[in-house]
Amino acid sequence: MEQKIITAKKNYRQLDEWLLGTKHPLLVCDPASIRFQPTFYTHIHTIHDLDWAEFRDFQPNPSYESVEKGVKLFREEKCDAILAVGGGSAIDVAKCIKLFARMEPGVCYLDQEIVPNDIPFLVMPTTAGTGSESTRYAVIYKDGVKQSVTHESAIPGTVLFDPDCLRSLPAYQKKATMMDALSHALESFWSVNSTEESKAYSREAIREILTHAGGYLLGRDECSEAMLRAANTAGKAINITQTTAGHAMCYKVTTLFGIAHGHATALCNRVLFPWMITNADKCTDPRGSIYLQKTLKEIAEAMDCDSALAAANLYQELFDSLELEIPEATEEQFELLKTSVNAERLKNHPIRLTDEDIDQLYHMILKTKA
């Protein structure tokens, strides 16, 4: 089913239309995000025939136990729709509540087969980056271990774009989330799992991000809405292909140096992009090295460049213009990074990376501490 996109225009008229027929919706929101959306929050509570339940009892990197509480609230309150407001954590929690709401209570939901349901589900993302609102993936943690929950039924049927959501974002978060969306589009484009459909999404997202980056960072509403759409479109691309080496190598960079996820993906991809161009002959994509070279050329065209190398240089120029920090690492940290790469994401990359390659790339991605 095609995901419906609505906007906040005309005082949330399209949201009001979506809410018709519901009586007791569940609002899933993290306290940090919702307090910056006073216009939205006030509006939904002026719809007098709706009895809202609210679930906020979760943290970043949400736990399975939090999701259980959300499912219990949904059932006890006899809710008939779910509306999620926030970033990736709020959306992941809401996805899992939707998926688990019709499953057997008292048995670990992660051990059960997911049964699709038609609970109305709307998401309003408060960052333009993750694209989580357009993917079938959710991540939660049980006993400290990451659990990936995946099902097509997790994809929200409707997404609400409200540029006001981005007004309160710090400049650093704007930059990092924008680069996360661009990483999604690029990595999906060159993934071994790419299709003509995923490439079309990637191409559209790349063009929109580069066209509107400047205005978005300056806070222009039309550019902010365009960035929300671009992140959503990039999410549709990775929903088909998943991410590749840029994400596989960035996770430990994020935790080790305390930087944002999108910042870490940009650090990695600014080095991986030109490295791939010079190593395209080592392609492991079944479609071959000529196909990979053609794909890199297509990326260049999407970036309005006349060659893949020019596109890689443009990516580096964009990174430099954002003035994002390049952390310094000790040799001990480089060794830790080399052994921390996400193998599942690495399988999607079109060039096989040896341990030596990974070590060399990390030394190019980060500065070496004297």
Protein Blocks (a to p, Z undefined) as FASTA:
>chain_A
ZZddddfehhhllmmmmmgoiabdcddddfklmmmmmmlmmmmmmmmkbccdddfbbceh
iafklmmmmmmmmmmnopabdcdeddfklmmmmmmmmmmmmmcehiafklpccdddfbdc
ddddfbdfkommmccbdcddeehiacddddfklpcfbdcddfklmmmpcfklmmmmmmmm
mmmmmmmmmpmkbcfklmmmmmmmmmmmmmmmmmmmnopaklmmmmmmmmmmmmmmmmmn
opafklmmmmmmmmmnopafklmmmmmmmmmmmmmmmmmmmpcbfnbjklmmmmmmmmmm
mnopabfklmmmmmmmmmmmnopacddddfklmmmmmmmccfklmmmpcbdcdfklmmmm
mmmmpccdZZ
